[in-house]
Every structure is written in C-alpha cells, then in structure tokens.
Amino acid sequence: MSATSERRERERAHRHQMIITAAREIAETQGWEAVTTRRLADRVEYSQPVLYSHFHGKDAIVGAVALDGFAELAGHLRRARESAPGPAAALRAVCQAYLRFATERPALYQAMFVLPTDLTFASAETPAPMQDCFDEFVGCFRADDERRGLCAEVIWSALHGIVVLSDSGRIPPAVQDERVDLLISLFASTP
C-alpha cells in the first residue's frame, strides 16, 4: 500500500469514527430520534453522500455505535471480574458493572440492546467486542462447568430485564441490589 493510500485510509477511518462519535453525542443529549443523517452531516461538516459512503442508513450507524459500546462494556466487565477475589465476588462485580454501565449510558445501552441493528449475537459472525462481553460473564464460572455458557446467558438476560424494567418504571430501582443478590445466590453455587 502506498503512502497516499495509507493516508486516505487513515482519513477515512477518522471520518468514520467522527460520525460514530457525533451520533453517540447527539443520542446521549437529545435521544436517538434526533440522530438523522442531515444532523450528523452538519455536526461532522461532511455532506450526506459522504455519510452514506460510510454507513448505509441509521441502523448501520446505530450498529457502529453499539460495537463501540460493546468494546467499552467488555473493558468494564473485565476489570470488575479481574478485581474480584473469587467466583461469587466476580459474578457480583460483573453484574454490578453491567447495571452501572446501563444506568450511566442509557443511549449507548439502547443502541446495543434495544434499537434495530444487523449485529448478530451467539453465532460465528458475532463481532469480537460482543463475544468479549459474553466471555466476561462466562469467566465468572468454573472452567469445568459445562453449563457455564448457559448460566452466562441466563444472567445476562436477567440483567437486561432488570435494566429495561427499571428504566421503564415497571420495577422499583430501590431494590436492585437485592435482585443482584438473588441472582448471585442462585448461580454462584452452580455445580
């Protein structure tokens, strides 16, 4: 690859990231309904055709934001798991890190789990940042536990339910720690 080609590729990658960052900032301050190609084009100071050369519509932009979010979440979960003194403590720390992430970054969480994207979970095509998040849950269980993947899925599902139901006001956030305690008590002693 020539120096000119490398420079163009770096510029393209920079524009790509600028669009993702702008979409995330707009969503975090005004909600996802405010994220439009026109608004993004104005924010990053590129034309709408330039945006479309990077992303084929809003779902693709949401997907790119979501992938950034999964990479960020994976780091939070890893640090939480690695700082815990044992399996039950690791599971508790990962659960709390997940809930904290969802609470602190609601627009990003929406992109990752609520809004339509073409991201694929639980398949050979699952992007690495998403798999990394799942692996942090799996890593809370003993390596010889053949059900550790299943346990990780159930815990992740329960946490997602807690986030969505709390966010919508359907369950009170005041007893969130008790919910996590119950999850830990049900899964920390799995054989």
Secondary structure as UniProt FT lines:
FT   HELIX           3..30
FT   HELIX           32..34
FT   HELIX           37..44
FT   HELIX           48..54
FT   HELIX           58..83
FT   HELIX           87..104
FT   HELIX           106..113
FT   TURN            124..125
FT   HELIX           128..138
FT   TURN            139..140
FT   TURN            143..144
FT   TURN            146..147
FT   HELIX           148..167
FT   TURN            168..169
FT   HELIX           173..175
FT   HELIX           176..187
FT   TURN            188..189
//
